[in-house]
Amino acid sequence: MFEKFEERDDEFAKLIRRINPPRVVIDNDSCEDATIVQVDSVNKHGILLQVVQVLTDLNLVIKKAYISSDGGWFMDVFNVIDQDGNKIRDQELISYIQRRLEEDDDFVPSSKGVVGLVPSEEHTCIELTGIDRPGLLSEVCAVLTDLRCNVVNAEIWTHNARAAAVVHVTDDITGCAIEDPKRLATIKELLCNVLKGNSDLNTAKMTLSPPGGVTHRERRLHQIMFADRDYVRVERPEGGAKKSRPHVTVADCTEKDYTVITMRSKDRPKLLFDTVCTLTDMQYVVFHGVVHTGRMEAYQEYYIRHVDGVPVSSEAERERVVQCLEAAIERRGSEGLELELCAEDRVGLLSDITRVFRENSLCIKRAEISTKGGKARDTFYVTDVTGSPVDPKTVDSICRQIGQGILHVKWNSNSSPKKPEEKTIRFLFGSFFKAHASPNI
């Protein structure tokens, strides 16, 4: 009976959508330094994440955002630029953005489905999680190479002494996804042994997704680390570089029965995706919001309720929201020295590179692995084993071992923005709600 009701709800949602299709306006004239993307659509849980995901997957930078989704209608405005700080002028890209944001399939998923996932038939997806330790990625890559698996794409995050990875592999001979059940079982067994090490016998996890499965890599990483409770703070040993912490507050907006979340943190690419993704997966709905970014700091403010219509109602829930949003901001924070590898791709390349890092006592805090057209382009964020900046002499030695012109130093994160001042919180939407509040409320 309940399935019939769900199917009826889905059909009704599709009917409403056909009557009121989404409207997307992309404007390069109204703002001097950014392209404005305006989206008007029937509201649905997860729609904000879907829009933000489309923009961030194109490596566009969201400088400002204005969010409103009260009354069953979704009306959002995003100020975006490209990676070089310019407006979006490419007409093909503009048409693609408009087409993606207006597609029915993306905006009305089945109520049983998951927001924002993309299918793949070309590779086998491996998901890993366990206690972080120096050399872990090197050991994983060595096992995959021995098992004749070629890593075509991967992303690895570490946070609060936990590590998570989503790795896409193919057979090193056929270049296709691995489907043989016995071989998959061997891969799983050996990788689990690596993840468990000597101290992670109970919490290390590894899953395999068959070809045709669905995944959005970055969202899965957030979900994996959230399920692994990486948001729970751990005691850190003395020493290492100090990190700037995000400043997250959760307060009540009694005029409209909302919970107000404010976040101040160092600005970086994909920050909005990370926070909206976490709120969505925690089953919260953003009804109003603003995002502003400056040279160093980003400010986010959201008026939220749980999907059941209730605001945050207990101190324990309030603390959990703060912890989870702090973790969402920190997971992808660029920590340490950024190294970029550009080379001809070959089986075992990643294993060789990470082995060199391990032998020189480097810790990989985050990594993005990609291959295209026979070329490998990998980015690693590294520190020494204590979490301190890497000695320049060590970097020179590594470059010589790997090959001059193959490994490049891109960026070093030694500075951090000033800690937000403690002061009375003034919400950007506060005056709006007061002006529209009924005296009888």
N, C-alpha and C positions, 0 to 999 in steps of 0.2 A: 504493500500500500504506500509506504513512504517513498519507494522508488518511483511510483506513478506520480506522486506529488512533485518530486524533484524534476522529473521529465517535463511535467506541466509548467513548472517554474522556468525551466530552461527555454521552453518554447515561447513562453510569454516574454522572457527577456529578449529573445531574438526578434519577436514581433515589435516590441518597443524600439529595438535598435533599428529595424528596417524603417519604421516610421520616423525616427529621429537619428539618422546616421551621424557619426562624428564629423565635426567641421574643424579643419586645421588651416590656420592662416600663418604664413611665414613672411615676415615683414623686415625688409632691410632699410627702410626709410625713416621709421619713427625714432630710432635710437642711434646715437652717433657712433658708439663703439661696440655694438653687439647686434646680432640678429635676433629678432623676437619671434618665438614660436608660441602661438596661442592655440589651445585645444579645448573645444567645447563638445561634451558628449554626455550621454546617459551615464549616471554614476553606477559603479560596481566595485565591490571590494577588490583591491589589487590593481585598479586601473592606474593609479598614480605611479606605482612601481613599474608598470608596463611602459608608460610614457618615458619615464626617467631611464629605463633600461635601453630603450631604442636610441635615445640621445647619447648615453654613455658608451654603448657598444660601438658607436661611430667615433669614439674618442673626442667627442665635443665636450667643451668645458662649460658648465652651467654657472654663470656669474651671479645671477639673481633668479628668484622664482617667487611667484605669487600663487597661492593655492586656495581654492574655494570649492567645496563639494557639498554644500548644504542643499536640502530640498530635492534630493534625487538627481541633481545635475552637477556635472564635473566641469569646472571652468578654471583652467590653469594657464599661466603665462610664464615662459622661460626666456631669459636673456642668455644666449649662447654664443661662444666663439670657438675657433679651431685651436689646435695646439700651439699655433704661432701667435695667438692673440688677435686674429683677424675675424671679420664677419664671414659668414658662409656665403660665398659668391657662386660656387659651382652649381649650375642649374641642374645637373644630373643628381647631385647630392640632395639638393632642395626637393626635387621631385621624389626621390627615394624616401626621404623623411616623411613627406606628405602622404605618400602611398602607404608606408608602414603604419603610420599613426591612424590612418583611416580604414585599415583592414578590419573586417568583421571578425575574422578568426582569432586575432590576437586579443580583441577587446571583450569578446564574450565566450570565454572558455566554459567547458562543462563544469557544473558545480562539484563534480568529482575530480576534476583535473587540478593541476598546479599551475600557478601563474608564471608566465615567462619562461617556459622551457623549450629547447630546440632539439629536434631529433637528429640522429647521426647513424649512417649505415657504413661508414668508412673505417671505424676504429673500435677498439674495445676500451671502455672507460674503467679505470681503476681508481677507487676512492680509499684513501689511507688516513688514519688518525692514530696518534700515540704520543708518548712523552718525547719532547724535543731533546736532542743531545747532539754534540758535535759529530759530524761525519754521517748523520742519519741518511741524508739524501744521497751521499756517495754510496752507501751500502745498498740502498734501494736500487739505484741505477746499475750497480754492478750485478745484482741478482737478475734484473731485467735483461741485461746484455747476455749473461750466461744462458738465459732461457730463450734467447733468440727473439727478443721483443725490441722493437724500435720505438723510441719515444718521439712522437710527432708534435705533441703539444702537452703542456703541463703548467700547473700553477701550484705553488707551495707557499703556505702561510705559517708563521709561528707566532704564538701569543701566549703569555702567562705560562711558560714552560710546556705548552702543548704544541703539536705540529699537525697540520692537515694538508693533504694534497689531493688534487684531481689530475690524473695522468691519462692521456690518450695514447694507446700503443697499437702497433700493427705487427704482423708477422714480418721478420726481417728479410724474408725471401720473396713472398708473394706481395707484400705491401698492403695486404687486406686485413680486416678485423680477424681476431682469433676466435674460433667457434668450437674447437674440439674440447669436449667436456673434461677429458683427462688432463689435457694440457692446462686448461683453466684452473683445475683443482690443484695442480702442481704449483702454478704461479701463486695461487692464494696461500697455500701452505708455507712456501718459502718466504714470501713477503711478510706473512704474519710472524714468522720466527724472527725476522729482522726487526719488526716493529716492537715485539715484546722485549727484546734485549734481555737484560738481567733483572729489570725492576718494573716492567709494565705488563705483567702476566694477565691482569684482569681487564684492563681498559683499552688495550690496543685493538684496533678494528681495521678490517680490510674488506671491501666489497667489490664485486665485478658486475658491470652492466653489460649485457649482451648487445650486439649490433642492433640498431633500430630503437634502442632505449632513448630516453629523453634526458637532457641535462643542460643547464646553464651554469657554466663552470664557477663563476664568481658567487652566484647565489648558493650553489651547493656548498661551497667552502664556508659561507656564513652559516648555513644550516648544520654542517658537520661540526663546526667548532661550537656552535650554540648547544647542540646535543651533547657535546663533550664537556660542557659547563666550563669553557675557558674564561667566562666572565667572572668566575670566582677568583679573587685575588690570592696570590701565593706570596710567601715570604721570599724576597730576593736576597742573595748574598751581597755583602758589601763590595763596592768597587763597580767598575763599568761606567758607561756614559749615562748621564741623567737624561730622562726623556720628559718632554713637556706633556702634561696630562690634559685631556679635554675637561672642560668644566660643564657639567650637566646638572640641571635643576628640574624638579618636577613639583608643580604647584597646582592649586585649585583655581578655577575660574567659576565662581559660584553664580555669576549673573546668567550664564548660559549652560551651566552644568557640564563644562568641559574640564579636562585635565590639560594644563599648559606645560609643555616641555621646551626648555631653552637649552641650546648647546653653543658653546664657544670653543673653538679648537683651531689648530693650525690648518690653513687651507691646503687642499691637495686635490688632484683629479679623482673623480668618482666618489667624492665624499657624500654627496646627496644620495647616490644610489645605495651606499652602505647603510645609511641611517634609515632610509625609507624601506629598504629590504628587511631590516631587522624589525621595524615597527609592524610591517605587513605580516611577517612570519610569526610575530608574537600576537597576532590577531587584533591589532589596533587599527582604527580608521582615522586618517587625518582629515578633519573637516575644514580647517583653515590653516594657513602656514605662510611664512615668509622666509626667504633665504637671501642673505647678502654676503658677499665675499670681498675682502680687501686685499692689500698686498701680502699680508701674512696670515690674517685671521678670518675665519668664516663664522657667521652667526646664523643659527637656525632656530626657528620658533614654530611650534606646532600646537594646534588645539585638537585634542584627540579624545576618542572614547573607545572602549572595547567594542567588538563587533556586535555584542548583545545590547549596545546602547548605554552601557554604564561606564562612568569615568573611573579612574584609578581610585580604589576604595579603602586600601589598607596601607599601613606603613611598610609592611613586608613587600607588597606589590610595587610600591613606590621605589624602594631600594633596588628591587630586581630590575625595574625599568632603567634606572640610572646605571647599574652595573652592565646591563646588556648593551646600552647605547655607547657607553665608554669603550666596551670591547669592540663594537662595530667600527668605531672611529680608529681604534688603535691597530686592529689586525692588519690593515693595509698601509699603516703609517710607514713612510720610508725611513728605515733605521739603518745607519751605517753607510758604508761606501758603496756606491752604485757602479757596477761593472757590466759592460755590454760586450757580448761575444758575437762576432759576425764571421761565419766560416762556411765552407762547403759541408753540407750535412753528410753524415755517414753513420753506420751502425756503431754504437759504442762511444760516440763523441761525448755525450753528456756524462757517461761514466768516467771517461778520461779527465774531463775538466773538473768534475767534482772531486775526483781523487787527488788532483793537484791542490785544490783548495784545502782538503782535509790534511794532506801531508805538510802544508804550510800553516796549520793551526788556525784556519779561518772557519768561522761559523756562518752558515747561510741562514739569514733571518727571513728572507722572502725571495722567491724566484718566479720568473715568467719565461716559459720555454715555448718557442714556436718555430715551425719550419714552413717554408713556402718556396716553390720552384727550385728545390734542391739546395736551398740556403737555410742555414740555422741562424736564428737571431734570438739570443737568450740574454735576459737581464737578471743579475744577481745583486742582492743587497747583503753585504757581509760586514762582520765585525771580527775582532779576535775572540778567543774562547771565553774571555771574561766579559764580553760585551763592550769593550773599549774600542776606540778607533784603530784602524789597521795601520801599522807602521809602513810608511812609504817605501822603505827598503824591501819589505815583504811583497808589496805590489810589484815593484820592479822585477823581483826574482820570479814571481808568478808569470809576468808578461814574457819574460825570457823563456821560461819553460814551455809555455803554451804556444808562443810564436809572436813576434812583433807584428803589429798591424791586425791581429786577430782579436785581442782583448783590449778594451778601451775603458778608461776611467771617465765616467760621465758626471758624477756629482758626489759631494761629501756632505752629510748632514751633521754638522757640529753645532749649528745655532738653532735656537728655538724661540718662538714668539713669547712675549711677556705674559706672565700669568695674569688671567683676568682679575680685575680689581673686585674686591668684595664690596658690594654696594646694594642698595635697594633695587630689586628687579622691576623694570618698567616694561610691560609687554607692548609690542608694537600695535597689536589689535585691541589693547585695553580700552582706549578712548572710543573705538568703533562700537564695542559692545555696550559701553556705558551710554553712548548717545542713542542706541537703539533699544536699550532695555526699558521695559514697561515699568512704571512706578509701582504697579501691583505685584511685581515678581519678587 
